[in-house]
Amino acid sequence: MGVKLAETAGFCMGVRRAVDRVLDAARQGPGPIYTYGPLIHNPQTVELLKKRGIMPVDSLAEIPACSDATLIIRTHGISPEERRQIKAKGVRIIDATCPRVGRVQAIIKKYAARGYQMIIVGDKGHPEVTGLLGYAAGRGAVVGTREEAEALPYTDKLGIVAQTTQDIDIYADLISIIKRKMPHALVFTTICDSTEKRQREVKNLAAQTDAMVIVGGRDSANTRRLAEIAEHQGKPTFYIETADELKNHPWGSYDRIGVSAGASTPNWIIDRVVNDITGLRAQGGGKSRSLFKLWLFLIRTDIYSALGAGCLYMAAALMQGKVLRGDNFLMASLYVYAMHILNRLTGHKTNVLGSIREVTYHRRETFYICLAVAALLIALVLAFFQGMSALLLLLFLSLAGVLYNARLLPSHWHFQSLKELPGSKNVSMALAWATVTSILPAVGPGFKLYAATVAAFAFNFVMVFIRSILSDILDMQNDRLMGRETIPVVIGREASLRMLRFIWVLLVVLLAAAFPAGWATSVSWALIICPIYVLICSKLYDRRAAFSLSGMELWGLLETNYIIAGVVALLWLACARAAA
C-alpha cells in the first residue's frame, strides 16, 4: 500500500473559514489587521500571515490606538467580557469563531442562566475552554481527568459539554463517572463531527498500517489527541510539525505508513511530508523501486516537464505534417526547463512555504541558476541557427519569462508585476509553452500561419492550461496564503472545474474535427487519448487519499500526458506509414 493519507487530514471547516476571512480582510481593506492570539495552532501558517501584515496579539494593549485597525477573533472564540473590552477600544471586529464552538457557547450561556452548574470536559488553559468558561458566568468548571470527575460535588442541576476537539472516548468515560454520582446530569454532544471523523479514521488507519505519522503544531490539542489515539493502537507513532523532522527514521523498514494531520495543519506541510516519505521509501530496493525513484527525481527537478515540452513539440509538428527535428525538440525542452527553474527561484523567498521543487532548488540555488542560464543560452543558439525570426521570438519569450516576477510598475499602482495580475500565471504559462512548441519551430523565411499551426497551438495551449489549473486547484490553500492570484484562487474551485469541463469538450471537438476539416493530419484523432487521460487524472485528484497519491505523484501523472501526446503521435505516424 505504501503511504496512505487520511481523507480528513488538514484544515477543518472552522479553520478554513477563519483563514479565508483573514485573507479576505487583507485583500479588501486598508489598515492594520491583528488576530487575537495566533489564528490557528500552526506556527508556519502564523509566520506566513505575518509576512502578509497580519499580526497576532495576546492582549488589547498591543494594538496601537487607531480607528482603522481590525481584530480577528480566532476559531477558538472569546469570552463575553473580552468581547466587551474589544468593543470599548473601538477596534473593528471580524468574528471567525468556529460555528461549532459558537453552539457550545450558546448552550453554556442558556443553561447557566437557568441555574445549571456547567462542566466543560477539556484542557484547562486552552483558548477555547477559557472562552467557554466566560459564558458560564461563574457557574462553570473544567474537568480533564477521572480524578477531577470523581471529585465533583453533588448538585441538583448539572450540564456537561465537551471542548469541540476532545477525545470521544475520554468524554464518554468522564460522562459515565459523573453520571454515576449525578444521573440527572444533562449531557450535550458538542465534539465537532470533523473531530469525531478524524479520530475514527486514525484508529482505522492505524489498524491497517505498520506505522503512523501525525502532522501538526505542538500546541494543537486536536493534533496531540490524534497522536495519542494512534499510539493507543500499539503502532509506532511519529508526531511531527514539518517534513524536516522525518530525517533519520527507517521509513524503508515499514511496509505501510499512515499519515494524518490536525485540523490546523495546512495542505502544503502535509504534501511535503507525504512527498518526502514517498521519496525516502524509494531508497534502495529492486529495479522497480529504482525506476520509481528516478521518476520522482525527474519530476522534482523539472526534467520531466522539459521532456514533456519536447513531446508536445513532436505532437504539434506531426499534426502539421512536418518533419521532426532534434534542434526544435531541444529548443522547447531547454526553454521550458530554464524558465521553470528561474521562476521557482525568483517567485518567492521564504523557507516556510514552497513546493517540493522549490525546496530542491533553494538548497543548491547557485548551481541551478547556472544550469538554467546554460539551458537558455543553448536554446537561443539553436534558435539563431534556425533564423533571425526564431531568435527574436525566443528572446522575447525569454525576456518575458525572466521579468515575470520583477516589480516593474510604479509602487502606487495596484499591480507592480505581471505575476500579480489575476490568472496571469495560468494563461502566460500556457501561451509560452504553446508558442515554443508549435509556433517557434515553424518560424522562418516565408513563414505563414496555416490552419494546422493554429490547431497545433490550440491543442498545446489547452493541454498546458488544463494541467496548470488542476495543479493550482491542488495548491489553492498555498497560493491564497502567499497572495498568488491564480485562476482557482480568483474564481474558486468549483467554477474552475466547470471551466475545465467546458474547455475539455472544446478540445475533444477540435481534435475530432481537425482532420476532416483539413486543419491537421489524422494524428489529431490519435491525440483524443490525451483529454481522456486528463479526465482520468481529474478523478484521481478528487480521490487522491483513496489512491494514496502524493502531490508530487499527481503532478507527475498530469505531466505524463505530455509524454503520451508525443508517443501516441509517433506511433500513429508509424502505423500510418506501415499501412501505406
Beta strands, then each sheet from edge to edge (+ up, - down):
strand 1: 2-5
strand 2: 33-36
strand 3: 54-57
strand 4: 70-73
strand 5: 92-95
strand 6: 117-121
strand 7: 140-143
strand 8: 158-162
strand 9: 186-187
strand 10: 211-215
strand 11: 237-240
strand 12: 256-261
sheet 1: 1+ 12+ 10+ 11+
sheet 2: 3+ 2+ 4+ 5+
sheet 3: 7+ 6+ 8+ 9+
end
